[in-house]
Amino acid sequence: MRGQGEERDRLGAAELGGEPGRRASLVQFSSAFCQPCRATRRILAEVAAMVEGVAHIEIDAEDRLDLVRSLGIDKTPTVLVLDSQGRIVRRATGMPRKADVIAALGAAV
């Protein structure tokens, strides 16, 4: 997972469609027929359950084209790691490894 400057300063509950985590959020953009999205969902949910104050929020890319376009997301799954203020600190495309997700959380918490 790599860091990347983003056009948006922060993402909050209104943009995410769910309550962000107190310490960090793992935001997953998925689509209905995306096989790697299913495995990514499982990995992110496991990591969020392991780390107190971390939320996993899944967003259907087809339902949120406005957000997808504004963030420059062009593949699913795409995972954004947000810090407690909703700032994007890491971004990855494709199915992440669990160890990489855990390491990326280190930049957020």
N, C-alpha and C positions, 0 to 999 in steps of 0.2 A: 504494500500500500504506500502510495507516495503522497507527499504534501502538495497542495496546490492553492494558489491565490484564487479567490472566487469573486465573481461580480457582486454577489449579495454579501452584506455584512453578517447577517444572522438569520437563522431559520428558527421560528418559534412554533407553538402549538397550532396557530392558524395555518401556516404553510404546510406543516407536517401532518395535520389531520389527527394528531394525537399528542398526548402530553410528553414532552421531552424528559429525559432522565435528569435527576438532580446533579449527577457528576458528569455524565456523558450520554450520547445517544448514538446508536448504530442505525442509520437510515438506509433501507434497502429499496431500490427501485426495481420492480419486477413486472413481468407481463404474463398473461394467462398460460401460454404454451411453452414457457421457458423452463426446460428441464434443470439447468444449473440453478435456477431461482429456488427450486424446492430444497436442494441441498444447502444453498446459502441461507435460506430461512432457518433451517435446523441448526447450522453452525452459529449464526448470530444469536438465536434464542438461547443456545447453550452458554455462550459467552456472557450474554446479558444476565443470565441466571447465576453465573459464577461471581460476578462483580457487583457489589452493592451500589445502588444509585445509577445503574446503567440501564437504559431502555432500548428495546429493539422496536423500530417502527418500520412497517413495510408499506410502501406506496405503490399502487397500481399505476404504472407509467402511462397507460392508455387513458386512464381517468384524469390524470393531472398533466396534460400536455403543456399547459402554461408553465408549470414548475420545471418540467423536463427541459423545455426550450431555454428557460432563463438560466438553468444550471449547466446547459451544454451536455446533457446526458444523451448518448446515442446508442447505447447497448444495455441490455439487461442480462444479468444483474449488474447494477452499479451500486456500490456501497459508499456512503459518506459517513465519516466519523466526526461527530460534533462535540465540542467541549461544553461545559456547563452553561456558557453564554449563548450557545447555538451557532458558534463559529465553526466553519468547516476546517478541520485540521488534517484530515487525510481523505483520500479518494481512491477507489480501486474499481476496476471493471473485471467481470468474470467471477467465478467462484473462488473465494479466498480460502486460504488454509487457516485453520483455527489458531495456530501459533502466530500468524501474521495479524489476525484481528486483535489478539491479546496484546501484541507488541504495539499496534497502532493506538490502542486505548491509552498506552503510556503517554502519548503526546496530548491526550485530551484530559486526563485526570490529574 
